[in-house]
Amino acid sequence: MSYSIMEALFDGRVIPWERRNADSAERNALETRIENDRRHFIEKMSLDDCQRFQAFENLLTEAAFDEEVAIYSHGFTLGALLMLEVMANKAAIINEQS
């Protein structure tokens, strides 16, 4: 079954605000803990292990960036679909008020 973007937003099939919130207190606490643990392990590693760990972190960062691009693209697409639907219904709304 095909739904319009407005129907999907209204009925809760698409819930944009339930997507990731990177600026929450919980997220900040998690990032602080990660950085503290990272620092702890790096101090314990040999130079070779430290270099390998940093290369591993770069892979994780690259993967996270790919996810952020996908999230941004999804949000942009939802916005564009919403605008297309609004524009398609513009005449009916304007004529309704006349």
N, CA, C and O atoms as a printed pandas DataFrame, in Angstrom:
     atom_number atom_name residue_name chain_id  residue_number  x_coord  y_coord  z_coord
0              1         N          MET        A               1    0.843   -1.180    0.000
1              2        CA          MET        A               1    0.000    0.000    0.000
2              3         C          MET        A               1    0.883    1.236    0.000
3              4         O          MET        A               1    1.870    1.298    0.733
4              5         N          SER        A               2    0.538    2.207   -0.807
5              6        CA          SER        A               2    1.316    3.432   -0.921
6              7         C          SER        A               2    0.640    4.544   -0.121
7              8         O          SER        A               2   -0.569    4.755   -0.220
8              9         N          TYR        A               3    1.443    5.245    0.669
9             10        CA          TYR        A               3    0.940    6.350    1.472
10            11         C          TYR        A               3    1.596    7.646    1.027
11            12         O          TYR        A               3    2.738    7.639    0.566
12            13         N          SER        A               4    0.888    8.749    1.159
13            14        CA          SER        A               4    1.512   10.039    0.892
14            15         C          SER        A               4    2.409   10.379    2.079
15            16         O          SER        A               4    2.220    9.858    3.178
16            17         N          ILE        A               5    3.366   11.239    1.853
17            18        CA          ILE        A               5    4.285   11.621    2.927
18            19         C          ILE        A               5    3.526   12.324    4.052
19            20         O          ILE        A               5    3.849   12.129    5.224
20            21         N          MET        A               6    2.541   13.123    3.722
21            22        CA          MET        A               6    1.768   13.797    4.772
22            23         C          MET        A               6    0.995   12.797    5.617
23            24         O          MET        A               6    0.946   12.918    6.841
24            25         N          GLU        A               7    0.389   11.808    4.963
25            26        CA          GLU        A               7   -0.323   10.772    5.715
26            27         C          GLU        A               7    0.640    9.989    6.605
27            28         O          GLU        A               7    0.330    9.696    7.759
28            29         N          ALA        A               8    1.798    9.657    6.065
29            30        CA          ALA        A               8    2.778    8.894    6.834
30            31         C          ALA        A               8    3.267    9.694    8.042
31            32         O          ALA        A               8    3.440    9.131    9.123
32            33         N          LEU        A               9    3.488   10.985    7.874
33            34        CA          LEU        A               9    3.890   11.826    9.010
34            35         C          LEU        A               9    2.764   11.926   10.032
35            36         O          LEU        A               9    3.001   11.791   11.233
36            37         N          PHE        A              10    1.536   12.163    9.562
37            38        CA          PHE        A              10    0.391   12.315   10.456
38            39         C          PHE        A              10    0.090   11.029   11.225
39            40         O          PHE        A              10   -0.162   11.066   12.429
40            41         N          ASP        A              11    0.118    9.892   10.526
41            42        CA          ASP        A              11   -0.222    8.607   11.144
42            43         C          ASP        A              11    0.909    8.000   11.961
43            44         O          ASP        A              11    0.710    6.992   12.639
44            45         N          GLY        A              12    2.093    8.600   11.904
45            46        CA          GLY        A              12    3.208    8.098   12.699
46            47         C          GLY        A              12    4.002    6.986   12.049
47            48         O          GLY        A              12    4.803    6.336   12.721
48            49         N          ARG        A              13    3.807    6.746   10.762
49            50        CA          ARG        A              13    4.633    5.745   10.082
50            51         C          ARG        A              13    6.034    6.291    9.832
51            52         O          ARG        A              13    6.990    5.525    9.713
52            53         N          VAL        A              14    6.157    7.616    9.751
53            54        CA          VAL        A              14    7.448    8.290    9.635
54            55         C          VAL        A              14    7.535    9.246   10.811
55            56         O          VAL        A              14    6.703   10.144   10.946
56            57         N          ILE        A              15    8.545    9.060   11.672
57            58        CA          ILE        A              15    8.688    9.885   12.872
58            59         C          ILE        A              15   10.095   10.480   12.889
59            60         O          ILE        A              15   11.013    9.887   13.454
60            61         N          PRO        A              16   10.268   11.659   12.266
61            62        CA          PRO        A              16   11.607   12.230   12.127
62            63         C          PRO        A              16   12.317   12.478   13.447
63            64         O          PRO        A              16   13.530   12.287   13.526
64            65         N          TRP        A              17   11.604   12.896   14.483
65            66        CA          TRP        A              17   12.250   13.230   15.748
66            67         C          TRP        A              17   12.719   12.002   16.522
67            68         O          TRP        A              17   13.441   12.144   17.510
68            69         N          GLU        A              18   12.334   10.819   16.106
69            70        CA          GLU        A              18   12.830    9.617   16.756
70            71         C          GLU        A              18   14.150    9.147   16.172
71            72         O          GLU        A              18   14.741    8.174   16.640
72            73         N          ARG        A              19   14.598    9.842   15.158
73            74        CA          ARG        A              19   15.926    9.528   14.626
74            75         C          ARG        A              19   16.951   10.069   15.606
75            76         O          ARG        A              19   16.595   10.826   16.509
76            77         N          ARG        A              20   18.165    9.715   15.456
77            78        CA          ARG        A              20   19.259   10.014   16.363
78            79         C          ARG        A              20   19.346   11.489   16.773
79            80         O          ARG        A              20   19.251   12.378   15.927
80            81         N          ASN        A              21   19.529   11.747   18.092
81            82        CA          ASN        A              21   19.751   13.092   18.622
82            83         C          ASN        A              21   21.165   13.146   19.179
83            84         O          ASN        A              21   21.433   12.619   20.259
84            85         N          ALA        A              22   22.068   13.782   18.445
85            86        CA          ALA        A              22   23.487   13.782   18.816
86            87         C          ALA        A              22   23.820   14.797   19.895
87            88         O          ALA        A              22   24.945   14.804   20.394
88            89         N          ASP        A              23   22.878   15.657   20.273
89            90        CA          ASP        A              23   23.200   16.721   21.215
90            91         C          ASP        A              23   22.489   16.559   22.563
91            92         O          ASP        A              23   22.099   17.552   23.177
92            93         N          SER        A              24   22.321   15.336   23.018
93            94        CA          SER        A              24   21.639   15.098   24.280
94            95         C          SER        A              24   22.661   14.918   25.407
95            96         O          SER        A              24   23.839   14.663   25.156
96            97         N          ALA        A              25   22.199   15.051   26.632
97            98        CA          ALA        A              25   23.071   14.851   27.793
98            99         C          ALA        A              25   23.611   13.416   27.818
99           100         O          ALA        A              25   24.767   13.183   28.169
100          101         N          GLU        A              26   22.761   12.467   27.442
101          102        CA          GLU        A              26   23.192   11.075   27.415
102          103         C          GLU        A              26   24.303   10.869   26.385
103          104         O          GLU        A              26   25.274   10.156   26.636
104          105         N          ARG        A              27   24.145   11.493   25.247
105          106        CA          ARG        A              27   25.162   11.361   24.195
106          107         C          ARG        A              27   26.484   11.994   24.634
107          108         O          ARG        A              27   27.552   11.425   24.409
108          109         N          ASN        A              28   26.409   13.164   25.258
109          110        CA          ASN        A              28   27.625   13.831   25.748
110          111         C          ASN        A              28   28.326   12.988   26.815
111          112         O          ASN        A              28   29.554   12.896   26.817
112          113         N          ALA        A              29   27.559   12.372   27.721
113          114        CA          ALA        A              29   28.149   11.510   28.746
114          115         C          ALA        A              29   28.811   10.291   28.112
115          116         O          ALA        A              29   29.889    9.872   28.533
116          117         N          LEU        A              30   28.169    9.731   27.111
117          118        CA          LEU        A              30   28.733    8.584   26.403
118          119         C          LEU        A              30   30.048    8.956   25.720
119          120         O          LEU        A              30   31.021    8.206   25.798
120          121         N          GLU        A              31   30.081   10.102   25.055
121          122        CA          GLU        A              31   31.304   10.535   24.379
122          123         C          GLU        A              31   32.438   10.807   25.369
123          124         O          GLU        A              31   33.600   10.530   25.069
124          125         N          THR        A              32   32.113   11.344   26.537
125          126        CA          THR        A              32   33.131   11.571   27.574
126          127         C          THR        A              32   33.690   10.242   28.055
127          128         O          THR        A              32   34.901   10.095   28.216
128          129         N          ARG        A              33   32.818    9.284   28.282
129          130        CA          ARG        A              33   33.263    7.962   28.728
130          131         C          ARG        A              33   34.139    7.291   27.669
131          132         O          ARG        A              33   35.167    6.693   27.986
132          133         N          ILE        A              34   33.717    7.401   26.411
133          134        CA          ILE        A              34   34.507    6.823   25.323
134          135         C          ILE        A              34   35.894    7.449   25.278
135          136         O          ILE        A              34   36.888    6.733   25.152
136          137         N          GLU        A              35   35.979    8.761   25.378
137          138        CA          GLU        A              35   37.273    9.442   25.324
138          139         C          GLU        A              35   38.152    9.051   26.512
139          140         O          GLU        A              35   39.356    8.857   26.348
140          141         N          ASN        A              36   37.570    8.934   27.699
141          142        CA          ASN        A              36   38.342    8.511   28.882
142          143         C          ASN        A              36   38.878    7.093   28.711
143          144         O          ASN        A              36   40.041    6.826   29.012
144          145         N          ASP        A              37   38.041    6.192   28.231
145          146        CA          ASP        A              37   38.482    4.813   28.006
146          147         C          ASP        A              37   39.530    4.750   26.894
147          148         O          ASP        A              37   40.493    3.989   26.991
148          149         N          ARG        A              38   39.348    5.535   25.853
149          150        CA          ARG        A              38   40.319    5.590   24.755
150          151         C          ARG        A              38   41.682    6.027   25.281
151          152         O          ARG        A              38   42.704    5.404   24.990
152          153         N          ARG        A              39   41.681    7.091   26.049
153          154        CA          ARG        A              39   42.936    7.597   26.610
154          155         C          ARG        A              39   43.603    6.539   27.497
155          156         O          ARG        A              39   44.818    6.352   27.440
156          157         N          HIS        A              40   42.809    5.857   28.310
157          158        CA          HIS        A              40   43.328    4.814   29.199
158          159         C          HIS        A              40   44.034    3.719   28.399
159          160         O          HIS        A              40   45.162    3.340   28.716
160          161         N          PHE        A              41   43.363    3.214   27.357
161          162        CA          PHE        A              41   43.937    2.114   26.572
162          163         C          PHE        A              41   45.157    2.556   25.771
163          164         O          PHE        A              41   46.123    1.803   25.653
164          165         N          ILE        A              42   45.122    3.762   25.223
165          166        CA          ILE        A              42   46.271    4.245   24.447
166          167         C          ILE        A              42   47.507    4.359   25.335
167          168         O          ILE        A              42   48.617    4.064   24.891
168          169         N          GLU        A              43   47.328    4.776   26.563
169          170        CA          GLU        A              43   48.457    4.882   27.487
170          171         C          GLU        A              43   49.076    3.522   27.790
171          172         O          GLU        A              43   50.264    3.442   28.102
172          173         N          LYS        A              44   48.297    2.464   27.703
173          174        CA          LYS        A              44   48.771    1.106   28.004
174          175         C          LYS        A              44   49.370    0.392   26.794
175          176         O          LYS        A              44   50.018   -0.643   26.951
176          177         N          MET        A              45   49.163    0.925   25.595
177          178        CA          MET        A              45   49.562    0.233   24.370
178          179         C          MET        A              45   51.011    0.515   23.986
179          180         O          MET        A              45   51.602    1.538   24.331
180          181         N          SER        A              46   51.543   -0.459   23.251
181          182        CA          SER        A              46   52.847   -0.234   22.613
182          183         C          SER        A              46   52.633    0.728   21.448
183          184         O          SER        A              46   51.495    0.977   21.052
184          185         N          LEU        A              47   53.702    1.262   20.906
185          186        CA          LEU        A              47   53.606    2.187   19.777
186          187         C          LEU        A              47   52.929    1.515   18.580
187          188         O          LEU        A              47   52.081    2.120   17.923
188          189         N          ASP        A              48   53.303    0.270   18.300
189          190        CA          ASP        A              48   52.705   -0.462   17.187
190          191         C          ASP        A              48   51.203   -0.660   17.396
191          192         O          ASP        A              48   50.408   -0.434   16.484
192          193         N          ASP        A              49   50.826   -1.080   18.590
193          194        CA          ASP        A              49   49.408   -1.271   18.904
194          195         C          ASP        A              49   48.640    0.053   18.833
195          196         O          ASP        A              49   47.499    0.098   18.374
196          197         N          CYS        A              50   49.278    1.116   19.290
197          198        CA          CYS        A              50   48.640    2.434   19.264
198          199         C          CYS        A              50   48.370    2.870   17.824
199          200         O          CYS        A              50   47.291    3.381   17.526
200          201         N          GLN        A              51   49.327    2.675   16.942
201          202        CA          GLN        A              51   49.145    3.031   15.533
202          203         C          GLN        A              51   48.047    2.193   14.890
203          204         O          GLN        A              51   47.233    2.702   14.119
204          205         N          ARG        A              52   48.034    0.918   15.213
205          206        CA          ARG        A              52   46.997    0.038   14.662
206          207         C          ARG        A              52   45.616    0.437   15.206
207          208         O          ARG        A              52   44.629    0.417   14.471
208          209         N          PHE        A              53   45.552    0.795   16.478
209          210        CA          PHE        A              53   44.294    1.221   17.082
210          211         C          PHE        A              53   43.803    2.521   16.432
211          212         O          PHE        A              53   42.607    2.671   16.179
212          213         N          GLN        A              54   44.708    3.450   16.164
213          214        CA          GLN        A              54   44.311    4.699   15.522
214          215         C          GLN        A              54   43.806    4.457   14.100
215          216         O          GLN        A              54   42.869    5.124   13.660
216          217         N          ALA        A              55   44.406    3.521   13.382
217          218        CA          ALA        A              55   43.911    3.160   12.056
218          219         C          ALA        A              55   42.512    2.547   12.164
219          220         O          ALA        A              55   41.644    2.804   11.330
220          221         N          PHE        A              56   42.310    1.740   13.195
221          222        CA          PHE        A              56   40.993    1.150   13.451
222          223         C          PHE        A              56   39.962    2.242   13.735
223          224         O          PHE        A              56   38.841    2.190   13.229
224          225         N          GLU        A              57   40.341    3.220   14.538
225          226        CA          GLU        A              57   39.439    4.341   14.831
226          227         C          GLU        A              57   39.074    5.095   13.553
227          228         O          GLU        A              57   37.937    5.540   13.396
228          229         N          ASN        A              58   40.032    5.235   12.647
229          230        CA          ASN        A              58   39.749    5.909   11.383
230          231         C          ASN        A              58   38.703    5.150   10.578
231          232         O          ASN        A              58   37.850    5.757    9.931
232          233         N          LEU        A              59   38.769    3.818   10.619
233          234        CA          LEU        A              59   37.753    3.009    9.938
234          235         C          LEU        A              59   36.374    3.221   10.564
235          236         O          LEU        A              59   35.374    3.329    9.855
236          237         N          LEU        A              60   36.329    3.280   11.887
237          238        CA          LEU        A              60   35.059    3.522   12.572
238          239         C          LEU        A              60   34.494    4.893   12.217
239          240         O          LEU        A              60   33.290    5.038   12.006
240          241         N          THR        A              61   35.360    5.891   12.153
241          242        CA          THR        A              61   34.933    7.244   11.792
242          243         C          THR        A              61   34.380    7.279   10.376
243          244         O          THR        A              61   33.367    7.928   10.114
244          245         N          GLU        A              62   35.042    6.586    9.468
245          246        CA          GLU        A              62   34.575    6.524    8.081
246          247         C          GLU        A              62   33.200    5.870    8.005
247          248         O          GLU        A              62   32.331    6.332    7.266
248          249         N          ALA        A              63   33.005    4.805    8.762
249          250        CA          ALA        A              63   31.709    4.124    8.774
250          251         C          ALA        A              63   30.624    5.036    9.357
251          252         O          ALA        A              63   29.505    5.075    8.845
252          253         N          ALA        A              64   30.953    5.766   10.422
253          254        CA          ALA        A              64   29.990    6.681   11.031
254          255         C          ALA        A              64   29.633    7.813   10.072
255          256         O          ALA        A              64   28.481    8.241   10.012
256          257         N          PHE        A              65   30.624    8.295    9.325
257          258        CA          PHE        A              65   30.369    9.356    8.351
258          259         C          PHE        A              65   29.400    8.865    7.287
259          260         O          PHE        A              65   28.485    9.589    6.896
260          261         N          ASP        A              66   29.595    7.650    6.822
261          262        CA          ASP        A              66   28.684    7.084    5.831
262          263         C          ASP        A              66   27.254    7.038    6.364
263          264         O          ASP        A              66   26.302    7.310    5.632
264          265         N          GLU        A              67   27.110    6.687    7.652
265          266        CA          GLU        A              67   25.780    6.645    8.270
266          267         C          GLU        A              67   25.182    8.041    8.349
267          268         O          GLU        A              67   23.992    8.217    8.086
268          269         N          GLU        A              68   25.988    9.040    8.708
269          270        CA          GLU        A              68   25.493   10.413    8.792
270          271         C          GLU        A              68   25.011   10.900    7.427
271          272         O          GLU        A              68   23.993   11.586    7.341
272          273         N          VAL        A              69   25.723   10.556    6.378
273          274        CA          VAL        A              69   25.311   10.940    5.028
274          275         C          VAL        A              69   23.953   10.304    4.711
275          276         O          VAL        A              69   23.079   10.955    4.139
276          277         N          ALA        A              70   23.782    9.050    5.078
277          278        CA          ALA        A              70   22.515    8.360    4.814
278          279         C          ALA        A              70   21.372    9.009    5.598
279          280         O          ALA        A              70   20.274    9.170    5.065
280          281         N          ILE        A              71   21.616    9.380    6.845
281          282        CA          ILE        A              71   20.590   10.032    7.667
282          283         C          ILE        A              71   20.221   11.390    7.078
283          284         O          ILE        A              71   19.043   11.732    6.980
284          285         N          TYR        A              72   21.237   12.162    6.687
285          286        CA          TYR        A              72   20.984   13.468    6.090
286          287         C          TYR        A              72   20.180   13.311    4.803
287          288         O          TYR        A              72   19.220   14.045    4.568
288          289         N          SER        A              73   20.573   12.364    3.986
289          290        CA          SER        A              73   19.888   12.137    2.729
290          291         C          SER        A              73   18.427   11.747    2.960
291          292         O          SER        A              73   17.537   12.200    2.241
292          293         N          HIS        A              74   18.191   10.918    3.951
293          294        CA          HIS        A              74   16.826   10.499    4.278
294          295         C          HIS        A              74   15.991   11.712    4.700
295          296         O          HIS        A              74   14.865   11.882    4.233
296          297         N          GLY        A              75   16.535   12.544    5.571
297          298        CA          GLY        A              75   15.817   13.741    6.025
298          299         C          GLY        A              75   15.541   14.699    4.885
299          300         O          GLY        A              75   14.445   15.249    4.781
300          301         N          PHE        A              76   16.521   14.898    4.040
301          302        CA          PHE        A              76   16.348   15.790    2.894
302          303         C          PHE        A              76   15.270   15.250    1.967
303          304         O          PHE        A              76   14.429   16.006    1.480
304          305         N          THR        A              77   15.291   13.957    1.724
305          306        CA          THR        A              77   14.289   13.335    0.857
306          307         C          THR        A              77   12.888   13.496    1.442
307          308         O          THR        A              77   11.943   13.794    0.712
308          309         N          LEU        A              78   12.746   13.301    2.756
309          310        CA          LEU        A              78   11.436   13.494    3.395
310          311         C          LEU        A              78   10.954   14.930    3.200
311          312         O          LEU        A              78    9.786   15.156    2.884
312          313         N          GLY        A              79   11.851   15.898    3.387
313          314        CA          GLY        A              79   11.484   17.297    3.199
314          315         C          GLY        A              79   11.076   17.596    1.770
315          316         O          GLY        A              79   10.100   18.310    1.537
316          317         N          ALA        A              80   11.809   17.058    0.817
317          318        CA          ALA        A              80   11.480   17.274   -0.595
318          319         C          ALA        A              80   10.140   16.636   -0.944
319          320         O          ALA        A              80    9.339   17.232   -1.663
320          321         N          LEU        A              81    9.892   15.430   -0.440
321          322        CA          LEU        A              81    8.605   14.776   -0.697
322          323         C          LEU        A              81    7.452   15.573   -0.103
323          324         O          LEU        A              81    6.390   15.697   -0.713
324          325         N          LEU        A              82    7.666   16.104    1.073
325          326        CA          LEU        A              82    6.645   16.928    1.718
326          327         C          LEU        A              82    6.342   18.154    0.866
327          328         O          LEU        A              82    5.177   18.494    0.658
328          329         N          MET        A              83    7.374   18.814    0.378
329          330        CA          MET        A              83    7.170   20.011   -0.448
330          331         C          MET        A              83    6.474   19.658   -1.763
331          332         O          MET        A              83    5.618   20.414   -2.222
332          333         N          LEU        A              84    6.824   18.528   -2.374
333          334        CA          LEU        A              84    6.138   18.112   -3.601
334          335         C          LEU        A              84    4.649   17.907   -3.343
335          336         O          LEU        A              84    3.804   18.304   -4.146
336          337         N          GLU        A              85    4.345   17.285   -2.218
337          338        CA          GLU        A              85    2.946   17.034   -1.892
338          339         C          GLU        A              85    2.203   18.324   -1.598
339          340         O          GLU        A              85    1.054   18.484   -2.008
340          341         N          VAL        A              86    2.838   19.234   -0.899
341          342        CA          VAL        A              86    2.226   20.529   -0.608
342          343         C          VAL        A              86    1.944   21.268   -1.913
343          344         O          VAL        A              86    0.856   21.813   -2.102
344          345         N          MET        A              87    2.926   21.286   -2.809
345          346        CA          MET        A              87    2.745   21.991   -4.073
346          347         C          MET        A              87    1.655   21.340   -4.922
347          348         O          MET        A              87    0.920   22.038   -5.621
348          349         N          ALA        A              88    1.541   20.019   -4.870
349          350        CA          ALA        A              88    0.512   19.322   -5.639
350          351         C          ALA        A              88   -0.880   19.679   -5.131
351          352         O          ALA        A              88   -1.839   19.682   -5.903
352          353         N          ASN        A              89   -0.999   19.981   -3.838
353          354        CA          ASN        A              89   -2.297   20.295   -3.242
354          355         C          ASN        A              89   -2.536   21.794   -3.119
355          356         O          ASN        A              89   -3.574   22.207   -2.602
356          357         N          LYS        A              90   -1.609   22.607   -3.579
357          358        CA          LYS        A              90   -1.697   24.059   -3.421
358          359         C          LYS        A              90   -2.975   24.622   -4.037
359          360         O          LYS        A              90   -3.684   25.385   -3.381
360          361         N          ALA        A              91   -3.280   24.266   -5.267
361          362        CA          ALA        A              91   -4.446   24.815   -5.958
362          363         C          ALA        A              91   -5.731   24.466   -5.220
363          364         O          ALA        A              91   -6.604   25.319   -5.058
364          365         N          ALA        A              92   -5.854   23.236   -4.777
365          366        CA          ALA        A              92   -7.069   22.815   -4.060
366          367         C          ALA        A              92   -7.234   23.599   -2.764
367          368         O          ALA        A              92   -8.349   23.970   -2.400
368          369         N          ILE        A              93   -6.148   23.848   -2.076
369          370        CA          ILE        A              93   -6.233   24.596   -0.811
370          371         C          ILE        A              93   -6.600   26.043   -1.065
371          372         O          ILE        A              93   -7.435   26.604   -0.355
372          373         N          ILE        A              94   -5.987   26.659   -2.073
373          374        CA          ILE        A              94   -6.286   28.061   -2.385
374          375         C          ILE        A              94   -7.713   28.199   -2.866
375          376         O          ILE        A              94   -8.413   29.120   -2.445
376          377         N          ASN        A              95   -8.169   27.306   -3.740
377          378        CA          ASN        A              95   -9.539   27.372   -4.261
378          379         C          ASN        A              95  -10.570   27.090   -3.180
379          380         O          ASN        A              95  -11.692   27.590   -3.256
380          381         N          GLU        A              96  -10.213   26.307   -2.186
381          382        CA          GLU        A              96  -11.118   25.964   -1.095
382          383         C          GLU        A              96  -11.452   27.187   -0.255
383          384         O          GLU        A              96  -12.565   27.309    0.258
384          385         N          GLN        A              97  -10.488   28.093   -0.113
385          386        CA          GLN        A              97  -10.680   29.282    0.728
386          387         C          GLN        A              97  -11.383   30.400   -0.021
387          388         O          GLN        A              97  -11.770   31.393    0.594
388          389         N          SER        A              98  -11.556   30.270   -1.316
389          390        CA          SER        A              98  -12.178   31.351   -2.110
390          391         C          SER        A              98  -13.667   31.365   -1.964
391          392         O          SER        A              98  -14.338   32.206   -2.562
